[in-house]
Amino acid sequence: MKRTHLILSTAVASALASSPSMAASAANALASLNTSEAPRVTQTVNNNDLFTLPKSHLGFMAKASSNSVAVADTAPMQHLQLILKPSALRAASLQTLIAGQHDPKSAIFQKWLTPQQFGESFGVADSDIASVTAWLTSEGFTVNNVYPNKTQIDFSGTAAQVRQAFHTQETVYTINNEKHLSNATDISLPAALKSVVAGVMGLNDFRAKPFVKNARIAQLNSSKNGFVLKDKAAANPKVISQAVSANGGATRGLAPNDMMTMYGFRTLRSNGVTDKGVTIAVIEDANMVTGDWTNFVSTFNLGQYGGTFNQVHPAPVSGSNNCFDPHVSDPYDPDDTETLLDAEWATAIAPSANIVVATCGNYDANNNPQTSNFFGGVFIAATNEVNAAARPDIISASYGYGEFFIDPASKTAIDEMWAQADAEGISVFVASGDSGSNPSFNGSVINGYYGNGAIDANGFGTSPNVTVVGGTDLADVLDGTTAKYFAPTHSIVGGSALSYVPEIPWNTSCGNGVAAKVAGFGSAVAYCQQYLQPYIDPDGNYVTSEGTSGGPSSVDAKPAWQRQIFGAAKDHSRDVPDVSLFGGSYNDTTLAIVCTSNYPCSPSFTGGVALISGTSLSSPMFAGIQALMDQGLAARGLPLDQGNAAPTLYALAANEYGGAGATPPSSLAACSADNGASGTASCVFHNVTRGSISTNCFWTTKFTTGNCYAYGTNSSGRVHFGLTTTDAAPTSYSVSNKAYGAQPGWSFANGLGSVNATNLLIAWRAFVNAPPTATQ
């Protein structure tokens, strides 16, 4: 495992050397697959002969609602998506194709498709689409678009037409003083269409959550060598000398150069690997002020690399437009934190890349839904990009919701979209979430009000065709080793990180066992109980679930490449996350700098500064690292696009961590993140092995919360506070059942861990040219 810096530099230079191009035809990849089929709609479409789609309405809505009102017949239902179901033969053939596209030994390795080729081979037959669109039209709907993928039809109508065609009533439910739209019952359709229709996306309006914490506003304080937060956070119940602040009361603001140092791509940048020629699309449902990006690039001296920026509202390739400028419906808030974070920090890692902010709004100027589908503008922007004539090389999406809250049609549409992106060679990165073992509670506390438990996974990312990115925390503050890893003088532009910094899972709750130990407590439970003491926080006002998310899918099966890694969960589920990068810190001691229109950056940072955290930071950063891989491989004459990164990442990790069930190699211990820079210099991955993402949860006399171990109540005794576990009805809390602990190898806490980008490029290039036999 040992390599010197000279060897690494030589290998990088070799990675950039030219070689003959690997010309290939996607048509040849398809020639080996038999995907021809006869029409499946063979009977006359009869509205009196129906079938019911099970679980096609959100049953928890009526249970959790305090009031419900039928939607008026004239209410518009805009840009619904009829999701089509490819045949079993075509679905199996697609999996065969994608497996071959990621296998360096296969004749179809990296032979990517166009949307039209995808639709012709893996979508629904034209005659079947004609039958479906004819039926929609006969029911009074307007068919807006048939997508090139031939698995998705965009259509519009009214609530009355939805009731007539799908035999369900659109209803407004009041839940926790919020109004939500949903169909009241499962939908029914003509039986003749049963074999080709998977469902309707858009009958409910639960919106995807952005995985970002509210920005903290700070002022640079040179005497404290950091930023002093202007808004006060809750104090720890027991003072922890270095856990309270990084620099005597100041918060460390990370700059792009800090990430470059910590994640090992300084050598790549010095060798010209800066992502030139690569396009990264960040998917959004709100706009940013374009000047923010220019300000960020200028402040951190990134303009020298020639990156570009465009904010677009991607329309479908044909038919009527279903992507609307979010500024029309929200003209007074044009600067969305999620959007600017994604764009700026993708550029921070990939300064030469072409950054495309692809954003579609959820509402019109009168606050009427522009699209009724579950993921709103986020889904529309993503599917329009995946089906475009000119597609991005990489996509980052920092939104999501737990699978429990997603109707089957929406989940099917998401998975089909990401499979198409993978087959086209697009590398997709999705944030894991910001609320521990259940990503649906960003900004709140995990609870079972809707009938859910504390275990779930981000349904936008559990597809086996994307790479899910979790968040880490830098361990130096809690460990008391800051002087070892950061320079004493804070350099805003140049950064102050000296090397790779040990990492633990990002967890801001009292379930953070590393913080509990530093505070002098024997367990996280004892630490949490201390919070509830009188004069500290007896009512649980500062109980939180904030932290990186991870968990098993209840829908998608575990892909073969995820089974073959030491530490893999012994289940049959697609488990997330896959990898991690810095996402946030305990007690907000370390955050990332963003430039906003309200708080613009300046070289001296004399004004207020916005500091940010969340796995919304982690995902676009890994997209930037993928751009480094793409350019570094393309410089060798290899294909620029790599498709889903996860299969390759797991194959490379197996070399360091070992395979499932095998005796791990010595490099498993050597590549532990706790070894810091000196121990992991030759590793591709930094294996995060301590800490957990077990965060707070609660229940009351009105509802219970599964997977929640109660450690105490509020002062009235009516609210029970707990920590998340893997047991449905836990009676204890320990290392064996907390949800979830970091461990050697893969874990639900941080997946494979973070990466050294230089070593990753070297290993990736070697894998492409000569795949390791141990991972086959």
Secondary structure, DSSP 4 states (H G I P E B T S, - for coil): ----HHHHHHHHHHHTS--------HHHHHHTS------S--S---TTSEEE-TT-S-THHHHH-SEEEEPPTT-EEEEEEEEE---HHHHHHHHHHHHHHT-TTSTTTT-PPPHHHHHHHHS--HHHHHHHHHHHHHTT-EEEEE-TTSSEEEEEEEHHHHHHHH---EEEEEETTEEEEEESS--EEEGGGTTTEEEEETS--PPPEE--PPPEEEEEEGGGTEEEESSPPPPPSS--TTTS-SBTTBBEEE-HHHHHHHTT-HHHHHTT-S-TT-EEEEEESS---HHHHHHHHHHTT-GGG--EEEEE-PPPSSSS-----HHHH-TT----HHHHHHHHHHHHH-TTSEEEEEE--SB-TTS-BS--STTHHHHHHHHHHHTSSS--SEEEE-EE-BGGGS-HHHHHHHHHHHHHHHHTT-EEEEE--SBTT-GGGTTS-EE-TTS-BS---BTTT-STTSEEEEEEEETHHHHT-HHHHB-SS--TTT--B-S---EEE-B-STT-HHHHHHTT-SSHHHHHHHHTSTTT-TT-TT----B---EEEEEEEPPHHHHSSTT--SSSEEEE-SEEEE---GGGSEEEEE--SSS---TT--SEEEEE-SHHHHHHHHHHHHHHHHHHHHTTTS-S----SHHHHHHHHHHHH--TTSPPPTHHHHTBGGGHHHHHTT-SEEB--S-B---EEEEETTB--BTEEEEEE-TTS-EEEEEEBSSSS-S---TTTBTTB--SS-BTTTBT-EE-HHHHHHHHHHHHHS--GGG-
